[in-house]
Amino acid sequence: MAIHWYPGHMHKARKEIVKALPKVDLVIEVLDARIPYSSENPVIESIRTKNGYTKPCIKLLNKSDLANEKITQAWCDSFEAQGNVKALPIMATQTGQVKPLIASCRQLFPDRNKEKPIHAMIMGIPNVGKSTLINALAGKVIAKTGNEPAITKNQQRIDLGNGIVLWDTPGILWPKIENENSGYRLACIGSIKDTAMDYGDVGFYLVEYLLIAYPELLKERYDITNLPDTPLHFLEHIGAQRGCLGTGGLVDLVKISTILINELRNGTLGKISLETPNMIEKELVEVERILKEKADKKAARKKNFKKNK
């Protein structure tokens, strides 16, 4: 799915982050545990690697209570295999799970103290829980939170008073998402504005995946013994079950898709991960094939243009 949502403040935020990054010691990247790869901003990876040195990174797989535990652990292992990365599953709403982050920061810089604090930049895409995490670490409400993306618009520094200074940054996407599956997954969890997505289209994508990966959860949630064999038939079935009927008694597919997506987001469907490391490995091969095909066609057009000029 193509995402056409890259507000001006995101472009501005990226430039400010690039400018500020040399002043910080490490990057804390907050990901959504349900889509660790798709919520990993490639811009962050590129800007934290400069002049042959990569700043240490702690990747926090937030909302881990909504994801499959085994798959979340597989992602943590995958990230840490990259080197100079520590990955932790957390629930930012649980203070007890957030506090160990302080110890992880200090392990990276054992010689730092209040006189020479650790400067950590917290980054991530919209709506992954950065502000909730900051409030939990600070023990008070400092950052504005909400259930929609792009709440934080500007950078701010928060001195925790324990030898760590946090640099909060706005949630930023990137201008072009090459893997269309990632676009759908970002829409599923609410990391883009709902006005920038088609609920019906996203609903079909979600059902197609869930029918294969989590059929038992669907049976349990919607009290179905034998699941319909297509996304359309499934949506029509549960739409009729929920009374989502439109003109002529037909199921309103957008309405039932909206309900389904919201039940995924709030965990009503169960603990669901929308991607695995193996899935992403295969998808990236396909993305490379598509990009090469586009590049070859572009080169051919350019060659023909010069020839006919």
C-alpha positions in Angstrom: 0.0 0.0 0.0 1.4 3.4 -0.9 1.4 5.8 2.0 0.9 9.5 1.1 1.4 11.0 4.5 4.7 12.9 5.2 3.7 16.1 6.9 6.1 19.1 6.7 6.9 18.9 10.4 8.4 15.4 9.8 10.8 16.8 7.2 11.8 19.6 9.5 12.2 17.1 12.4 14.5 14.9 10.4 16.8 17.9 9.7 16.9 18.9 13.4 17.6 15.3 14.4 20.6 15.1 12.0 21.9 18.4 13.4 21.5 17.3 17.0 22.7 13.7 16.8 26.5 14.5 17.2 25.7 15.8 20.7 24.1 12.6 22.0 25.8 9.4 23.2 23.3 6.8 22.1 20.0 6.3 20.3 17.0 4.7 22.0 14.7 3.6 19.2 11.1 2.7 20.1 9.5 0.1 17.9 6.1 -1.6 17.9 6.6 -5.2 19.0 3.9 -6.3 16.5 5.8 -5.0 13.5 9.5 -4.5 14.6 10.9 -4.3 11.1 8.1 -2.1 9.6 8.3 0.3 12.5 12.1 0.5 12.2 12.8 3.8 10.4 15.6 3.4 7.9 16.3 7.1 8.3 17.4 6.5 11.9 19.8 3.8 10.9 21.4 6.0 8.3 21.8 9.1 10.4 23.2 7.3 13.5 26.0 5.9 11.3 28.4 8.7 10.5 32.1 9.0 9.8 32.7 5.3 10.2 31.3 5.2 13.7 27.8 3.9 14.6 26.3 5.2 17.8 25.1 2.5 20.2 21.4 1.8 19.9 18.9 0.3 22.3 15.8 -0.9 20.5 12.7 -1.1 22.6 10.0 -3.4 21.3 7.1 -1.6 23.0 3.5 -2.9 23.4 5.0 -6.4 23.8 1.8 -7.4 25.6 0.0 -7.2 22.3 2.5 -9.3 20.3 3.4 -13.0 20.2 6.1 -13.6 22.8 8.2 -16.1 20.8 8.2 -13.9 17.7 9.2 -10.9 19.8 12.1 -12.8 21.2 13.1 -13.8 17.7 13.2 -10.2 16.7 15.3 -9.2 19.7 17.8 -11.9 18.8 17.9 -10.7 15.2 18.5 -7.1 16.2 21.3 -7.9 18.6 23.0 -10.1 16.0 23.6 -6.8 14.1 26.2 -5.7 16.7 26.2 -2.5 18.8 22.5 -3.0 19.4 20.6 -4.0 22.6 17.0 -5.1 22.1 14.4 -5.3 24.9 10.7 -6.1 24.9 8.8 -3.7 27.1 5.4 -2.2 28.0 5.9 1.5 28.3 2.8 1.8 30.4 4.4 -0.5 33.1 7.0 1.5 35.1 8.6 -1.7 36.4 9.4 -2.7 32.9 10.8 0.7 31.9 13.2 1.3 34.8 15.7 -1.4 33.6 16.3 0.8 30.6 18.3 3.1 32.9 20.6 0.3 33.8 21.1 -0.6 30.2 22.2 2.9 29.4 24.7 3.0 32.2 26.2 -0.4 31.2 27.1 1.3 27.9 28.8 4.3 29.6 29.9 3.1 33.1 32.1 6.1 33.7 29.3 8.7 33.4 27.6 10.4 36.4 25.4 13.4 37.2 28.3 15.7 36.4 28.8 14.1 33.0 25.4 12.7 32.1 24.5 10.3 29.3 22.7 12.0 26.5 20.2 9.6 24.9 18.0 10.5 22.0 14.6 8.8 21.9 13.4 8.2 18.4 10.7 6.3 16.5 7.8 6.4 14.1 4.5 8.0 15.2 2.3 6.3 17.8 4.8 3.7 19.1 4.7 5.1 22.7 7.8 7.4 23.0 5.9 9.9 25.1 4.5 7.2 27.3 8.0 5.9 27.8 9.4 9.3 28.7 6.7 9.9 31.3 7.3 6.5 32.9 11.1 7.2 33.1 10.5 10.7 34.5 7.9 9.6 37.0 5.6 12.4 35.9 3.7 13.7 32.9 6.2 15.6 30.7 5.4 14.5 27.2 2.0 14.7 25.6 0.4 11.4 24.7 -2.5 10.3 22.6 -4.0 7.5 20.5 -3.2 9.1 17.2 0.1 9.6 15.4 2.1 12.9 15.3 1.4 14.2 18.8 4.9 15.4 19.5 5.9 18.1 17.1 9.2 19.5 18.5 12.3 18.3 20.2 12.7 18.7 24.0 15.3 17.7 26.5 14.4 16.1 29.8 17.0 15.8 32.6 16.0 12.7 34.6 18.2 13.9 37.4 20.0 10.5 37.6 22.8 11.1 35.2 20.7 10.7 32.1 19.3 13.4 29.8 16.7 12.4 27.3 16.2 14.1 24.0 12.6 13.6 22.9 12.0 13.9 19.1 8.8 13.9 17.0 7.8 10.7 15.4 8.9 10.6 11.8 8.1 8.3 8.9 10.2 8.3 5.8 9.2 9.7 2.4 8.9 6.4 0.5 8.1 3.0 1.9 9.5 0.5 -0.6 7.9 -2.6 1.0 4.2 -2.3 0.4 3.6 -4.9 3.1 5.1 -2.5 5.6 2.7 0.2 4.5 -0.2 -2.0 5.3 1.2 -3.1 8.7 1.8 0.6 9.7 -1.8 1.3 8.8 -3.0 -1.7 10.8 -1.4 -0.5 14.0 -2.3 3.1 13.6 1.1 4.7 12.8 -0.4 6.8 10.0 -3.4 9.1 10.1 -6.6 7.2 9.5 -7.5 9.7 6.9 -4.5 8.6 4.9 -5.6 5.0 4.6 -8.5 3.0 3.2 -10.0 0.9 6.0 -11.5 -1.5 3.5 -8.2 -2.2 1.8 -6.3 -2.5 5.0 -9.0 -4.8 6.4 -8.7 -7.2 3.5 -4.9 -7.3 4.0 -5.2 -8.0 7.7 -7.8 -10.8 7.3 -5.8 -12.5 4.6 -2.8 -12.6 7.0 -4.8 -13.6 10.1 -6.6 -16.5 8.3 -3.2 -18.1 7.6 -1.2 -17.1 10.7 -3.9 -16.9 13.5 -7.0 -19.0 12.5 -7.6 -20.2 16.0 -7.7 -16.7 17.4 -10.3 -15.7 14.8 -12.4 -18.8 15.5 -12.4 -18.0 19.2 -13.0 -14.3 18.9 -15.9 -14.5 16.4 -17.3 -17.9 17.5 -16.7 -19.6 14.1 -16.2 -23.3 13.9 -15.2 -23.4 10.2 -13.5 -20.3 8.9 -14.6 -18.9 5.5 -11.9 -19.5 2.9 -11.5 -15.9 1.6 -11.1 -12.5 3.3 -14.3 -11.3 1.6 -16.4 -14.2 2.9 -14.9 -13.8 6.4 -15.7 -10.0 6.5 -19.2 -10.6 5.2 -19.7 -13.3 7.8 -18.6 -11.3 10.8 -20.2 -8.1 9.4 -23.6 -9.8 9.3 -22.9 -11.2 12.8 -22.2 -7.7 14.1 -25.0 -6.0 12.3 -22.8 -4.0 10.0 -25.3 -3.7 7.2 -25.8 -1.0 4.7 -28.1 -0.3 1.8 -30.1 -3.3 0.7 -28.9 -5.4 3.6 -25.4 -5.8 2.2 -22.5 -5.9 4.7 -20.7 -2.5 5.0 -17.1 -3.8 4.5 -15.5 -0.5 5.6 -17.4 -0.5 8.8 -16.6 -4.1 9.7 -13.0 -3.6 8.6 -12.8 -0.6 11.0 -14.0 -2.8 13.9 -11.5 -5.5 13.0 -8.6 -3.1 12.8 -9.5 -1.5 16.1 -9.8 -4.9 17.8 -6.3 -5.7 16.6 -5.0 -2.4 17.9 -6.4 -2.7 21.4 -5.5 -6.4 21.7 -9.0 -7.8 21.7 -8.1 -10.3 19.0 -5.2 -11.7 21.1 -1.4 -11.5 21.0 -0.6 -11.1 17.3 2.7 -10.3 15.5 2.2 -9.2 11.9 5.7 -10.1 10.8 8.6 -12.4 11.5 12.3 -12.2 10.7 11.9 -15.0 8.1 9.0 -13.2 6.4 10.9 -10.0 6.1 13.9 -11.7 4.7 11.8 -13.1 1.8 10.0 -9.7 1.3 13.2 -7.8 1.0 14.3 -10.2 -1.8 11.1 -9.3 -3.6 11.6 -5.6 -3.0 15.1 -5.7 -4.5 13.7 -7.5 -7.5 11.0 -4.9 -8.0 13.4 -2.0 -7.6 15.8 -3.5 -10.1 13.0 -4.0 -12.5 12.0 -0.4 -12.2 15.6 0.8 -12.6 16.0 -1.3 -15.7 12.9 0.1 -17.2 14.0 3.6 -16.4 17.4 3.0 -18.0 15.7 1.5 -21.1 13.4 4.6 -21.4 16.4 6.9 -21.1 18.3 5.0 -23.7 15.4 5.0 -26.1 14.9 8.8 -25.6 18.6 9.5 -26.4 18.4 7.2 -29.4 15.3 8.9 -30.8 16.4 12.4 -30.0 
